[in-house]
Amino acid sequence: MVWPGAPTPLGARYRVGPDGIAGTNFALWAGGAEAVELCLFDDGGAETRLPLAELTHEIWHGFVPGVRPGQRYGFRVHGRWDPWTGARWNPAKLLLDPYARAVDAAEGAGGNDYGRLPPEVYGHVRDWPEQRVADTVRDDRDSAPYVPKGVVVHDGAPDDEWTDDRRPKTPWADSVIYELHVRGFTKLHPGVPEELRGTYAGLAHPAAIGHLRRLGVTAVELLPVHQFAHEDHLLRRGLRNYWGYNSIGYFAPHAGYAAGGSRGQQVEEFKGMVRALHAAGIEVILDVVYNHTAEAGELGPTLSLRGIDNRGYYRLPSDARRYTDYTGCGNTLHVVQPQVLRLITDSLRYWVTEMGVDGFRFDLAAALARSMHDVDMLSPFLAVIAQDPVLRRVKLIAEPWDVGNGGYQVGAFPPLWTEWNDRYRDAVRDFWRGALPDVREMGYRLSGSSDLYAWGGRRPYASVNFVTAHDGFTLRDLVSYERKHNEANGEGNRDGTNDNRAWNCGAEGESDDAEVNALRRRQLRNLLTTLLVSTGVPMLVAGDEMGRTQGGNNNAYCQDSEVSWLDWSLLEQPGPRALHELTARLLALRHAHPVLRRRAFFSGRPQAADGLRDLAWFTARGAEMTERDWYAPTSTLGLFLSGRDIPGRDAHGRKITDDSFLTVLHAADRPVEFMLPGPPWARTYELVMDTAREDQAQAPGTVHEGGTTVTVPARSVLLWRIRS
């Protein structure tokens, strides 16, 4: 028997009523549907269908006594089949609850081993003889045996569950982000028990967290952990979606990353991981994909939203049989629709309040900011986030572009938001490969990108600085390859960008030439040092600190293999171990010196009677750069940061002061003589770091007087602390 139940909250919510009767309330928004059936599955796969007769404001709902946590379920939604008008209801297809808190994906599109998506998971007849209209012919075969199912879980009590948890709440200016993949980070980790490798529990293990703490990062940014599905074209090639940018369940931790099972155990395991990271002082940021779903375009599978209300969830063009695609993945969620906006914001709040996460990085965020067509920084999505009492307090990172017209929006997102700054990436790569015509772009990027972010009260930490990310070359590959080598992806090396901005140091790929390898190690040090002394929020990619390679694959989205997994044996080798130690040392230096973590943009104006500026730029002659110098071709740039009067106050209201630093970046293939600026800039300089040295223990302590000339080695960074 199904009782009337309640239309809110959406999803499946287990409860014990005041009469002592336990059961689960089910509620599904399905605008335009003619009927909805709740489908319950026992352990053998037998299905029981229960009509949901109650309809309130387009929400179908009912309470089923006796349904307890661990119960698998789905929905069948009845309605018109008329693809020409965007109507794609098909009750033969079992649909995943968009609000499912856990997903049992041991079968079907969630994680099958069939070598393809079964034809039953499509709402249309995929093998129809006339392919031109195949998506318009309804397929009446039952999809239930092949698709992922929701799982009823215990309802959390957010305030009680997290009373023993202390969120780190690291200020943006002090943050260092470490992008990692839950599976790939520990899959080969020798210190993690084998049964936990590649799981949430594995990431929570002391061996994994110990690496993060020794390195000195403050936050992990996890590649997508929402339940996702594998694409048919990958399965047919014997591959799987590794990165996870193919979401199908916005409330459910991906079941494939759970060591303890997929009947709700993944929820508690994820929470345990978050608690362990918090206890180590590390925040958890999720990379989220709310711009599209795994259902792809009109030829894709019917797994959830398409069968619930295709026209209500997706952007459709005037030819409603098709899909508007601002994402390059076949569809785009219609965030302007109230029910879609509610789905996204309910999901975000759930991950904060009940799963304990500290922020989000929004994949293709420009697609979420579109109103009817154009990107609109006053769009409903951005307006709702700005006023939400939960979401406006967490870290919000935009990937500020999509693939549609006008989608490139770097620097345009409103206050509260930080952004992946690809202009920083491009400038730093080009500088170190000798491809910048002058240093104007480099000057902006090193000093916080004020040309992009100094408006509307935004701060330097609006810029997430990065040289590499999950997509593209690893740092080691960036100095070892100039061309992509994606043959293993099975697409004829056509996938992945050709714009790598990479230099292979004289040989393509792995080399046994000692000079080539020494130069590559130096370039790695240059790139890491540049990143970690730049103003803004630095982001590292897991494994870059130890020289991880993907063999030149710059699009390893489908490589769930040694290509993508971290090779921890690298730390047994002198070169990678030294690179790791350098990275940790740079992060410790950054943590110790607020002048490297500024909360306000530089003014460039004199701060005192002696004419000392908070920021100054120098040529190799030891003279301040003129406008002509900025436009002149050069490979040498000196950057002076004054710690005398840093804007802002500490937690106790005291003025912030620090050491001053001079950074000299020299990208040419020959040494250069550089005159250290004399008073008022400095009387004495102490060398802190010299990337030309393999052994950084030899670098500190060398002292030079201001006004003297020093030799800057070819392709190197020298970092000086001002002693007096």
C-alpha positions in Angstrom: 0.0 0.0 0.0 1.2 3.5 -0.8 0.1 6.3 1.5 -0.3 9.9 0.3 3.0 11.1 1.8 4.3 14.6 1.1 5.6 16.5 -1.9 8.7 17.7 0.0 11.5 17.0 0.3 12.2 15.6 -3.1 13.8 12.2 -3.4 13.5 9.2 -1.1 13.5 10.0 2.6 13.4 7.4 5.2 11.6 8.3 8.4 9.9 7.0 11.5 6.6 8.8 12.0 5.1 9.9 15.3 2.9 6.7 15.2 6.1 4.7 15.3 5.6 3.4 11.7 8.8 3.4 9.7 8.9 3.8 5.9 10.1 6.0 3.1 8.5 9.0 1.4 9.1 9.3 -2.3 8.7 12.5 -4.3 9.5 13.2 -7.9 9.0 16.4 -9.9 7.8 15.3 -13.4 6.1 18.2 -15.1 3.8 17.2 -17.9 3.8 13.5 -17.0 0.6 11.5 -17.1 1.5 9.0 -14.4 4.5 7.9 -12.3 5.2 4.4 -11.0 7.6 3.7 -8.1 9.6 0.6 -8.8 11.2 -1.4 -5.9 13.8 -4.1 -6.5 14.7 -7.0 -4.2 18.1 -8.5 -4.0 17.3 -10.9 -6.9 16.2 -8.1 -9.2 12.5 -8.8 -9.0 10.5 -5.6 -9.4 7.4 -4.4 -7.6 5.6 -1.4 -9.2 3.6 1.0 -7.1 1.6 3.8 -8.7 2.2 7.3 -7.1 -1.3 8.6 -7.2 -0.8 11.9 -5.4 0.2 15.0 -7.5 1.0 18.3 -5.9 2.4 21.2 -7.9 3.8 18.8 -10.6 5.4 16.6 -7.9 4.3 12.9 -7.7 4.6 11.5 -4.2 3.7 8.7 -1.8 4.8 7.1 1.5 5.6 3.4 1.5 5.5 1.8 5.0 8.2 -0.7 5.6 10.7 0.5 3.0 14.0 0.9 4.8 17.6 2.0 4.0 19.3 -0.2 1.5 16.1 -0.6 -0.7 16.9 -0.1 -4.4 14.4 1.8 -6.4 13.6 3.8 -9.6 10.7 5.4 -11.4 8.8 4.8 -14.6 7.2 7.9 -16.0 4.3 7.8 -18.4 3.5 10.4 -21.0 3.5 11.3 -24.7 6.2 10.1 -27.1 6.6 12.9 -29.6 10.3 13.7 -30.1 9.5 16.3 -32.7 8.1 18.5 -29.8 10.7 17.3 -27.3 8.4 14.9 -25.5 10.3 11.6 -24.8 8.3 9.8 -22.0 8.8 6.1 -22.2 7.6 3.9 -19.3 9.6 1.0 -20.5 12.7 2.8 -19.2 13.6 2.7 -15.5 14.7 6.1 -14.4 17.2 7.1 -11.8 15.8 9.5 -9.1 17.6 12.8 -9.6 17.6 13.2 -5.8 18.9 9.7 -5.0 21.5 9.9 -2.2 23.2 6.7 -3.2 23.3 4.7 -6.5 23.7 1.0 -6.9 25.6 1.1 -10.2 27.0 -2.4 -10.3 25.0 -2.9 -13.5 24.1 -1.1 -16.7 25.2 2.4 -17.7 26.7 3.1 -14.3 29.4 0.5 -14.5 28.8 -2.4 -16.8 31.2 -4.8 -18.4 29.1 -5.5 -21.5 31.6 -3.8 -23.8 28.8 -1.4 -24.9 25.7 0.2 -23.6 22.9 -2.3 -24.1 20.2 -1.2 -26.6 17.6 -1.5 -23.9 18.9 1.7 -22.1 17.9 3.9 -25.0 14.5 5.4 -25.2 14.5 5.1 -29.0 15.3 2.1 -31.2 19.0 2.5 -31.6 19.3 -0.2 -34.2 16.5 1.2 -36.4 17.3 0.6 -40.1 16.7 4.2 -41.0 19.3 5.9 -38.8 18.3 9.4 -39.9 15.1 9.1 -37.8 16.1 6.4 -35.4 15.7 8.7 -32.3 12.0 9.2 -33.2 11.0 5.5 -32.9 10.2 4.5 -29.4 11.9 1.4 -27.9 9.6 -0.6 -25.7 12.2 -3.0 -24.3 12.6 -2.9 -20.5 15.8 -1.2 -19.3 15.6 -2.1 -15.7 18.2 -4.9 -15.7 20.8 -2.7 -17.2 20.6 0.7 -15.5 21.7 2.2 -12.2 19.2 2.3 -9.4 18.7 4.6 -6.5 19.3 3.4 -2.9 17.3 4.6 0.1 19.7 5.8 2.8 19.4 6.9 6.4 18.6 10.6 6.6 21.4 12.5 8.1 21.1 15.1 10.8 23.6 17.7 9.7 24.1 19.5 13.0 24.5 16.3 15.0 26.7 14.4 12.5 29.3 17.1 12.2 29.6 18.3 15.8 33.0 16.6 16.1 34.2 18.0 12.8 36.1 21.3 12.5 36.2 22.8 9.0 39.6 24.4 8.3 38.0 27.5 6.8 41.3 28.5 5.2 41.1 32.1 3.9 41.3 32.4 0.2 44.6 34.3 0.2 46.2 31.5 2.2 44.9 28.6 0.1 46.9 26.2 -2.0 44.7 23.9 -4.1 45.8 20.4 -5.0 43.7 18.8 -7.9 43.5 15.1 -7.5 41.5 12.0 -8.7 40.1 9.9 -5.8 40.9 6.6 -7.6 44.2 7.6 -9.3 45.8 9.2 -6.2 46.0 6.0 -4.2 45.5 3.2 -6.7 49.3 2.5 -6.6 50.1 3.9 -3.2 52.3 1.3 -1.4 51.3 2.7 2.0 47.6 2.2 1.5 46.1 -1.2 2.1 45.4 -2.9 -1.2 41.7 -3.2 -0.5 41.4 0.5 0.1 43.4 1.8 -2.9 41.4 3.9 -5.3 38.6 4.7 -2.8 37.4 7.3 -0.5 38.7 5.3 2.4 42.1 5.1 0.6 42.3 8.9 0.4 41.4 9.1 4.1 44.2 6.7 5.0 47.1 8.3 7.0 49.6 7.4 4.2 47.7 9.5 1.7 47.0 12.4 4.0 50.5 12.3 5.2 51.7 13.2 1.7 49.4 16.1 1.5 50.5 17.5 4.9 54.2 17.1 4.1 53.6 18.9 0.8 51.8 21.8 2.5 48.6 22.1 0.5 45.5 23.5 2.2 42.7 22.0 0.0 42.1 19.1 -2.3 40.0 19.7 -5.4 38.5 16.3 -6.3 37.7 15.5 -9.9 34.0 14.6 -10.2 32.7 12.4 -7.4 29.0 12.7 -8.3 27.7 9.4 -9.7 28.6 9.2 -13.4 28.1 6.9 -16.3 30.4 5.5 -19.0 29.9 6.5 -22.7 29.1 3.8 -25.2 31.9 4.8 -27.6 34.4 4.3 -24.8 33.0 0.9 -23.7 33.1 -0.3 -27.3 36.9 0.5 -27.3 37.5 -1.3 -24.0 37.8 2.0 -22.2 35.9 3.8 -19.4 35.2 7.4 -18.4 38.0 8.0 -15.9 37.7 11.7 -15.1 34.0 11.5 -14.4 32.7 14.5 -16.3 29.5 12.6 -17.2 27.3 13.0 -14.2 23.9 11.2 -13.7 23.4 11.5 -9.9 24.0 14.9 -8.3 23.4 13.8 -4.7 25.2 10.4 -4.8 28.9 9.8 -4.2 30.2 7.7 -7.1 29.8 4.1 -6.1 32.9 3.0 -7.9 35.1 4.8 -5.4 33.7 3.1 -2.4 35.5 0.2 -0.7 32.6 -0.8 1.4 29.8 -1.4 -1.1 27.1 0.5 -3.1 24.0 0.1 -1.0 24.5 3.3 0.9 27.9 2.5 2.4 29.5 5.0 0.0 27.8 7.9 1.7 29.3 7.1 5.1 32.7 6.3 3.5 32.7 9.7 1.8 31.8 11.5 5.0 34.6 9.6 6.8 37.1 10.8 4.1 36.0 14.4 4.6 36.4 14.2 8.4 39.9 12.8 8.0 41.0 15.5 5.7 39.4 18.2 7.9 41.3 16.8 10.9 44.5 17.2 8.9 43.6 20.9 8.2 42.7 20.2 4.6 39.6 21.5 2.9 37.6 19.4 0.4 36.5 21.1 -2.9 34.4 19.2 -5.4 34.6 19.6 -9.2 31.0 19.6 -10.2 29.3 19.1 -13.6 25.9 20.8 -13.5 26.1 22.0 -17.1 25.2 18.7 -18.8 24.4 15.0 -18.0 25.4 11.6 -19.2 22.3 11.3 -21.3 24.1 13.2 -24.2 22.1 14.3 -27.3 19.1 12.9 -29.0 21.0 9.6 -29.7 22.0 9.1 -26.1 20.6 6.8 -23.4 17.5 7.5 -21.3 18.7 7.1 -17.7 16.9 9.9 -15.8 16.0 13.5 -16.7 15.2 12.8 -20.3 12.5 10.3 -19.3 11.2 12.4 -16.4 10.6 15.6 -18.4 13.0 16.2 -21.3 11.6 19.7 -22.1 11.7 20.7 -18.4 15.3 19.8 -17.8 17.2 20.4 -21.0 17.7 23.4 -23.3 16.0 22.6 -26.6 16.3 24.7 -29.8 13.4 25.5 -32.0 13.8 22.0 -33.5 12.8 20.4 -30.2 13.9 17.0 -31.3 17.5 18.2 -30.9 19.4 19.7 -28.0 21.2 23.0 -27.5 24.8 22.1 -26.7 26.9 24.7 -25.0 29.1 22.0 -23.4 30.4 19.9 -26.3 28.7 16.8 -24.6 25.4 16.7 -26.4 23.1 18.5 -24.0 22.9 21.5 -21.7 20.8 21.7 -18.5 18.2 24.5 -18.6 19.3 26.3 -15.5 16.7 29.1 -16.0 13.9 26.6 -15.3 12.9 26.7 -11.6 13.0 23.0 -11.1 16.5 22.7 -12.6 17.8 25.6 -10.5 16.2 23.9 -7.5 17.9 20.6 -8.3 21.3 22.2 -8.6 21.1 24.4 -5.5 19.5 21.6 -3.4 22.4 19.4 -4.5 25.0 22.0 -3.6 23.5 22.6 -0.1 23.3 18.9 0.5 27.0 18.4 -0.1 27.9 21.3 2.2 25.5 20.6 5.1 25.3 16.8 5.1 28.5 15.7 3.3 30.8 18.3 4.9 32.5 19.7 1.8 34.0 23.2 1.7 33.5 24.4 -1.8 33.0 23.7 -5.5 34.7 24.2 -8.8 32.0 24.5 -11.5 32.9 22.8 -14.8 32.0 25.1 -17.8 30.5 27.6 -15.4 29.6 30.0 -18.3 26.9 27.5 -19.4 25.3 27.9 -15.9 25.4 31.6 -16.2 23.4 31.8 -19.5 19.9 33.2 -19.3 18.0 32.5 -22.4 21.0 32.4 -24.7 23.8 34.8 -23.7 26.0 34.6 -20.7 24.5 36.9 -18.1 26.3 37.7 -14.8 22.8 38.6 -13.4 21.5 35.2 -14.4 19.2 33.3 -12.0 21.9 30.8 -11.1 24.4 33.5 -10.0 21.8 35.5 -8.2 20.6 32.5 -6.2 24.1 31.6 -5.2 24.8 35.2 -4.1 21.9 35.3 -1.7 22.0 31.8 -0.4 23.0 31.7 3.3 24.8 28.4 2.9 26.4 28.6 -0.5 27.7 32.2 -0.4 30.0 31.2 2.5 31.8 28.3 0.8 34.6 28.5 -1.8 33.2 29.0 -5.3 35.5 28.5 -8.3 34.4 29.0 -11.9 35.8 27.5 -15.0 34.8 30.7 -16.7 34.0 29.5 -20.2 31.9 27.0 -22.3 32.0 26.1 -25.9 29.1 28.3 -27.1 29.2 31.8 -28.6 30.3 34.4 -26.1 31.2 31.7 -23.6 34.8 32.9 -22.8 34.3 34.9 -19.6 37.6 35.0 -17.8 37.6 38.0 -15.4 33.8 38.5 -15.7 32.3 36.5 -12.8 31.0 38.6 -9.8 32.5 38.9 -6.3 32.3 35.8 -4.2 33.7 33.9 -7.1 37.3 32.9 -8.0 38.2 31.7 -11.5 40.6 29.4 -13.2 42.9 31.8 -14.9 44.0 30.3 -18.2 45.7 33.5 -19.2 48.1 32.9 -16.3 48.7 29.4 -17.6 49.4 30.5 -21.1 51.7 33.4 -20.2 53.9 31.3 -17.9 54.2 28.5 -20.4 55.0 30.9 -23.2 57.6 32.8 -21.1 59.5 29.7 -20.2 59.5 28.4 -23.8 60.6 31.8 -25.1 57.4 32.5 -27.0 56.3 35.9 -25.4 57.0 38.9 -27.6 57.5 41.0 -24.4 56.8 40.8 -20.7 53.6 42.9 -20.4 51.4 39.8 -20.0 53.8 38.2 -17.6 53.8 41.3 -15.4 50.1 41.2 -14.9 50.0 37.4 -14.3 52.8 37.4 -11.7 51.2 40.2 -9.7 47.6 38.9 -9.3 46.0 39.8 -12.7 44.7 43.2 -11.7 43.7 43.8 -15.3 41.2 41.0 -15.0 40.0 41.1 -11.4 40.5 44.6 -9.9 36.9 45.6 -10.1 33.8 45.2 -8.0 35.7 44.6 -4.8 37.4 41.5 -6.1 40.8 40.6 -4.8 44.0 39.0 -6.1 42.7 35.6 -4.9 40.0 35.8 -7.5 42.7 34.3 -9.7 43.4 30.6 -9.4 46.8 30.4 -11.0 47.8 27.2 -12.6 50.3 25.9 -15.2 48.7 22.5 -15.6 45.3 20.9 -14.9 43.8 17.5 -15.3 43.2 18.2 -19.0 46.4 18.8 -20.9 49.9 17.8 -20.3 51.3 17.0 -16.9 54.1 19.3 -15.8 56.8 16.8 -16.8 55.1 16.2 -20.2 55.0 19.9 -20.7 58.8 20.0 -20.8 59.2 16.6 -22.6 56.7 16.8 -25.5 55.5 19.4 -27.9 52.9 17.3 -29.6 50.1 15.2 -28.1 50.4 11.5 -28.1 46.8 10.3 -27.5 46.8 7.2 -29.6 45.8 5.0 -26.6 42.4 6.9 -26.5 41.4 5.1 -29.7 40.4 8.3 -31.6 43.3 8.4 -34.1 45.1 11.1 -32.0 42.3 13.6 -33.0 41.1 14.3 -29.5 42.8 16.7 -27.1 44.0 20.2 -27.9 46.8 21.0 -30.3 47.6 24.2 -28.5 49.9 22.8 -25.9 52.4 25.8 -25.6 55.0 23.2 -24.7 58.7 22.9 -25.3 60.4 19.4 -25.2 63.9 20.8 -24.4 65.3 19.3 -27.6 63.9 15.8 -27.9 60.3 14.5 -28.2 59.4 12.2 -25.4 61.6 10.2 -23.0 65.3 10.7 -23.6 68.6 9.2 -22.4 70.4 12.4 -23.2 71.8 13.7 -19.8 71.8 17.4 -20.9 68.2 17.2 -22.1 67.1 15.6 -18.9 69.0 18.1 -16.8 67.3 21.0 -18.7 63.9 19.4 -18.2 64.5 19.1 -14.5 65.5 22.8 -14.4 62.4 23.8 -16.4 60.2 21.9 -13.9 61.8 23.9 -11.1 61.3 27.1 -13.0 57.6 26.5 -13.6 56.9 25.4 -10.0 58.8 28.3 -8.5 57.0 30.8 -10.8 53.6 29.4 -9.8 54.3 29.4 -6.1 55.7 32.9 -5.8 53.0 34.5 -7.9 50.2 36.5 -6.3 46.9 34.7 -6.4 45.8 31.2 -5.4 48.1 28.5 -6.7 46.7 25.2 -7.9 48.9 22.1 -8.3 48.0 18.9 -10.0 48.6 15.7 -8.1 51.9 14.1 -9.2 53.4 17.2 -10.7 55.5 17.6 -7.6 57.2 14.3 -8.3 57.4 14.5 -12.1 54.4 12.3 -13.1 54.1 11.5 -16.8 51.2 10.4 -19.0 53.5 9.6 -21.9 52.4 12.7 -23.8 48.7 12.0 -23.5 47.0 15.4 -23.1 43.5 14.1 -22.8 43.6 11.1 -20.5 39.9 11.2 -19.7 39.4 7.6 -20.6 42.6 6.2 -19.2 41.7 4.3 -16.0 45.2 2.8 -16.0 48.9 3.4 -15.2 48.7 6.2 -17.7 46.7 8.3 -15.2 47.4 6.7 -11.8 50.2 8.3 -9.6 53.4 6.3 -9.7 54.6 6.6 -6.1 57.8 4.8 -6.9 59.0 8.0 -8.5 59.8 9.3 -5.0 62.5 6.6 -4.7 64.4 8.4 -7.5 66.7 11.3 -6.8 65.2 13.7 -9.3 61.5 13.4 -8.5 62.3 13.3 -4.8 64.2 16.6 -5.1 61.4 18.1 -7.0 59.0 17.1 -4.2 61.2 18.6 -1.6 61.5 21.8 -3.6 57.7 22.1 -3.9 57.3 21.5 -0.1 60.0 24.2 0.5 58.3 26.7 -1.7 54.9 26.1 -0.1 56.5 26.5 3.4 58.0 29.8 2.2 54.7 30.9 0.9 53.0 30.0 4.1 55.6 31.9 6.2 55.4 35.2 4.2 52.2 37.2 3.8 53.8 39.3 1.1 53.5 36.2 -1.1 49.8 35.8 -0.1 48.5 39.4 -0.5 44.8 40.1 0.1 44.8 43.3 -1.9 46.2 44.4 -5.2 49.4 46.2 -5.4 49.2 50.0 -5.9 52.7 50.5 -7.4 52.8 53.9 -5.7 55.5 55.1 -3.2 54.7 54.1 0.4 57.0 56.4 2.2 59.3 59.4 1.7 62.1 57.2 0.4 60.0 56.4 -2.6 59.8 52.6 -2.0 56.8 51.1 -3.8 54.9 48.0 -2.8 55.7 46.5 -6.2 58.5 47.4 -8.6 59.8 45.9 -11.8 63.5 45.9 -12.8 65.5 45.3 -16.0 68.8 43.4 -15.9 70.5 46.8 -15.6 69.0 47.2 -12.1 66.8 50.1 -13.3 63.1 50.3 -12.9 61.3 49.4 -16.0 60.0 52.1 -18.2 57.0 51.9 -20.6 59.5 51.3 -23.4 61.0 48.3 -21.5 57.6 46.7 -21.2 57.2 46.6 -25.0 60.8 45.6 -25.7 61.7 41.9 -26.4 63.3 40.5 -23.3 63.7 37.2 -21.4 64.6 38.7 -18.1 62.3 40.2 -15.5 63.0 41.4 -12.0 60.1 41.6 -9.5 60.4 43.4 -6.2 57.7 42.8 -3.5 57.8 45.1 -0.4 56.7 43.6 2.9 56.9 47.0 4.6 53.3 48.0 4.6 51.0 45.1 3.5 47.3 46.3 3.2 45.0 44.9 5.9 45.4 43.8 9.5 45.8 40.5 11.2 43.2 38.9 13.4 44.2 41.1 16.3 44.0 44.3 14.4 47.8 44.7 14.0 49.6 46.0 11.0 51.0 43.2 8.8 54.7 43.5 7.9 57.0 41.0 6.3 60.3 40.6 4.6 60.7 42.0 1.1 61.8 39.9 -1.8 63.3 40.2 -5.3 62.5 37.5 -7.8 64.5 37.4 -11.0 63.1 35.2 -13.9 65.5 34.6 -16.8 64.2 32.4 -19.7 67.1 32.8 -22.2 69.5 30.1 -23.0 72.5 32.1 -21.9 73.4 33.6 -18.5 72.8 37.3 -17.9 74.4 39.8 -15.7 71.8 41.4 -13.4 72.5 44.4 -11.2 70.8 44.1 -7.8 68.9 47.4 -7.1 70.6 49.4 -4.4 68.9 51.8 -1.8 66.1 52.5 -1.2 65.2 49.1 -2.4 67.9 47.2 -0.5 71.3 47.3 0.9 71.8 43.6 1.3 70.3 40.5 -0.5 70.3 36.9 0.7 69.8 34.2 -1.9 66.8 32.0 -0.9 66.5 29.9 -4.1 68.3 29.3 -7.3 66.5 26.9 -9.7 69.7 26.3 -11.7 70.9 24.2 -8.8 69.9 20.5 -8.6 70.5 20.6 -4.9 68.6 23.5 -3.3 70.4 22.9 0.0 73.3 24.7 -1.6 71.4 27.8 -2.5 70.5 29.6 0.7 72.7 32.0 2.5 74.7 33.6 -0.3 74.7 37.4 0.4 75.3 40.2 -2.0 75.3 44.0 -1.6 72.8 46.2 -3.4 74.2 47.8 -6.5 76.5 44.8 -7.3 76.1 42.6 -10.3 75.4 38.9 -10.1 75.3 36.3 -12.8 71.9 34.8 -13.4 72.3 31.3 -15.0 70.5 30.4 -18.2 66.8 29.5 -17.7 66.5 30.0 -14.0 64.7 31.8 -11.2 66.6 33.5 -8.4 64.7 34.4 -5.3 66.4 37.0 -2.9 65.3 38.0 0.5 66.0 41.6 1.4 68.1 41.6 4.6 68.5 45.4 5.1 
